[in-house]
């Protein structure tokens, strides 16, 4: 028996619907949530809002008279959404109060993917890749990070593969099979391994290219990460903790002919032991903070964000300044600096 969900005016037959198993290739599925107006006055459904674009509600704004029934049709599109789904729909009415919450659930069984879908990046020479970039996030000292990107030879002939390098951090190791038979699938394997005490902090970025039968492919594969300390250096109760007084610094409109200006913020250590600045990264805006600065427990340092308008192009100047510390919980802070450079 369906459960009844009561509101001051509307009574839905059910607030939830489980579609069960839905085939991704089977197309959209729809459930109609029926309801009745149990009040003594007309009620209008003014809006129905879904949590994502895969779920589309259809409803009427015609007043529902006392005793009348109506419905809200909720359609879910399973395409490219394999696995479990749980979607909410909020129903707003002419009655005051919180919206009525409807839910649809189910599980999508995946369809078979084509080679082009599994390996969307055409590198040329018969070689396709699953991606052309990978971001590791934090790369912690003494905690090696490895990953792989899938490759496939879609040509009718075997191909020879070799690696070439663009920008290098000097910390990435990478390998690729020397030969791929026609139709063969393999992987490009790569990773970072930063020894304890290596002194490497901040942005790691590497460009790796592939050559097919000696001919370089057009796209680079870009691998990146942020080198930080091993959090095991500190216990939970005795660690530094970095906090910034402002995450956004606005210079506003500035004449390009005007001189340099500086705005100041504070970097605080609210932890139990000294905080050490490991790296500071900025290109457009200057920053007075330097690697190696130590802030005592409970102390703070003044940080100057410096703008030199003559070094900037006309228009909006925007940069995210990165500050890397030995805070084990949040080792990187960012400050967004902006200015409008005028003539």
N, C-alpha and C positions, 0 to 999 in steps of 0.2 A: 504494500500500500504506500502511496506517496505521502511524504510528511508535509504537513501544512505549515507555512511560514506566515505568521500574522503580522500585519502592520496596522496602524490606525485606520487605513482606508483600503489597502489592497491586500488580497490573500493569494499568494502564489501556490500552485500545486506542489512545487518543489523548488528549492533554491540551488540544488546541485544536479548535475547530470554527468554520468560516466559513460563515455562513448565506447569503453572497452578497448579492443585492439583495432587500430585504424591503419590501413595500408597507405603508405606514402604515395604510391602510384595510383591509388583509388580515387583521388580527387577530394574536394571539400565535403565536409559532413556538417549537418545542421540539426539543432534541437530547438523546438519551440516551447518556450516557457510560458505556460498558460496561467492566467490570473483572473480574479474576479474583484469587482468593486463592492465591498461589503459595507461601505459607508452610506450615509443618506445624502451625499452630495457628489456632483461630478468631479472626477480626478483626471488630470492630464499628465501623461508621461512626457516630461519636458526635455530629457536628455538621457542617453545611455552611452556610457564610456567604457571601452575595453582597455586592457593593459598593454596590448601590443597590436601591431598591424595584421597579425595572422588571425585575429579574431574580429569578426564584423557583426555588429548587432543591427537588426532591422526592426523598426517599430513605428507605430502611428501616433501622431500628436492629436488625434481626434479625442475629445473628452470621452472618458468612459463613464457612462451614466450609472447611477446606483443599481446594483443587481446585474449589470452587464458583465460579459467576459471579453478579454482581449488576449493578446500574446506578444511576446518578444522573441523573434527568431535570432539565434546566435549561431553563426557559421564559423567553423575552424578550418584553416587551410594547412594540411600536413606537409606540403611540399617543402623539402629541405629542412625539416624539423623532426628528425628521427629521435626516438626515445620517449620518455615520460613527459607529459605536458599537464599543466595545472594553471588555468587562466581565469581571471576574475573579470566580472562585468558589473559596473555600478549603475543603478537605475535611480534617476532623479525624477521627482514628481512635483506637482503643484502643492502638495502637502509639505509643510515645513518639517525639518528633522533630518537625520542622517540618511544617506542613500541606501537603497536595498541592494545587497550583495548577491550576485549570482555567480556560480562557478561551473566550469566544464573541465573534465579531466579525461585522461586516457593515455594510451601508449601507441606511438607510431612505429610500425615495422618498416625498416628502411628498404628502399628500392635498390636495385643493382645500379651502381654508378658506372658511367662510361669512362674510358681512359682520359678523355678531355676534362671530365669533371674531377677525377682523382688527381690529375696532373695538369692543372690549368695553365701553367706557364710554359709557353713554347720557346725554348732556348735556341732552336735552329739546329740544322744538321740531323734531324730525326730525334733529338733529345728533348724530352719534356720533364718538368719538375713540379713537385707539389707546392712549392713556394720559392720565393727569391729573397726572403728575409727571415731572421729569427732573433728575437730579443730574449735574453736570459733573465732580465731583471737584475737582482743583486747576485754578484759572483763573489762569494765569501772566501777569504784566505783559508787554505787547507781543506776546502770542500769542493772538489772538482765538479764541474758541470759539463754534461755531455748531451748532445741531441743529434738528430738526423733529419734530412729532407729527402723524400722519395724521388727517385729518378726512373724513367722508362725510355727505352729505345723503341720508337714507333716506326722506324724505317724497316725496310725488308732486308737490310744488310747489317752485319756486325759493325760496331763503331769503337774507336779507340778514344779513351778519355785521359786528359791530363789537367792539372791544376795550374792556375796562374794567380798572381796576387796584385791587388791595387793598394789601397790604404791598409796599413798593418799596425796592430798594437804590439806585435812581437810576442803575444801571449796565447795565440790561437793555434791549435793543432787541427789538421783536417786531412781527410783521406777520401778517395773515390776509387771504385774498381777501375782497373786499367782497360778493361774490355767489357762491352755489353753486346750480347748476341741479339739478333732481331727479336723484338717483343719482350726482351728480358727486363725485369724490374730489379732495382737495386737501391742503394741509398748513399747520399753524400753525408759522411759522418764528421762531426766537428765538436770542439769544446774548449773550455778554458780550465787551466789548472794553475792556481796561484799559490805558491808555497807560503807557509807562515813566515812573516818577517820579510817578504819580498819588497815591500815599500811601494807597491803599485796600488793607486787609488783613483777613483773617478771613472770617467767614461772609457770603455773599451769598444772599439769599432774596427771591424775588418771587412774588406772587400775581397771576395774570392771569385775568380772567374774559372770557367771550364772551357777547354778546347776540345772540339770534336774532330778527330782525324787531323789534328794539328791546326785547325782553323778556330780562332777564338769565337765564342758565342757572344751575342750582343749584351746580354744582361749580366750584371754582377749579382752575386749572392751576398747580402750584407748581414753580418752577425754582430750583435752588440750586447753590452751588459754594463753594469756599474760595479767596479771593484771596491769592496768594503772589507772591514775587519771580520774575523770570526767571532760570532756572539758568545762563544764558549769562553772567551777571555775573561768574562765577568760573571759573577753570580747574580741571581735575580735581585738580591738585596743590596748589592754594592756596584752600581753601574752608573755612568754618566747619562744624562738625559738632556737633549738639545731642544730648545724652543726658540722660535723667532718671533719678534714682536709684531712684524707685519709681513704678510706674504705678497702684497701688491704695493709697488712704489710707482706713483704717477707723477711725471714731470709736467704733464699738460702741454699746451702749445708753447714752442720755443723757437725763436729766430735762429736760423742756421748761422748767422753772423755773430750771435752772442757767445760769450765765453763759457767755459765749463762750469757746471753746478753740481752740487752733491746733496743728496738726501740721506739721512741717518736712520738706521734701525738698530735693534739690539738683538744679539745672540746670547741667550741665557742658558746656564747649566743648572737645572733643577734636580739633578741626580745626587748620588752619594759620594762620588769620587770625581777627580778632574776630567774635563772634556778636552779632547784634542781635535783640532781641525785637520783633516787629512787632505782635502783637495777643495779648490774653489775654481769654478769654470764660468767664464764670461768672455764674450767677444765684442758685442756692440757697446755694452755699458761696462764701465770700470767697477772694481770692487776693492776696497781697502783691506779686506780680510785676507790673510795669507795662510797657507798650509804651515802646520807646526805650532800655531797659536794654541795655548793651553788656558782653559778657563776653570778656575777652582770651583768646587762644589758650592752652589749657591751664588756664584758670581755671574758676571755678564761682560760682554765685549761690545763696543760700539762698531757698527759696520757701515761704512759709507758706500752708497751706490752713486757712481759718478757718471755724468753725461757730458760728453764733448760734442756739441751739435755739429761742428765742422767735420767731424769724422763720419757723420750719418748722411744718408740720402734723404731727399725731400719726402715727406709723407710720414706714415706711422712707423715708429721704431719700437719693436717688441722683442724682448728676450727673457728666457727663463734662466736665471742664474742658479747654478747648482752649488750647494755647500755640502760636502761630505765630511762627517765626523765619525768618532768611534762610539757613538750612541748605538748600542746593539739592537735596540727595538726599532728605531727609525734613523738609519744612518745617513739618509740624504734628505735635505731640505731644499725647497725651491722658492725663489723670490721672482715674481713676475714684474719686470720693469717696463714701463711704457713712456713714450713721448710722441708728440706730433711736431715734426720738423717743418717749419714754415720759412718762406723766402724772406 
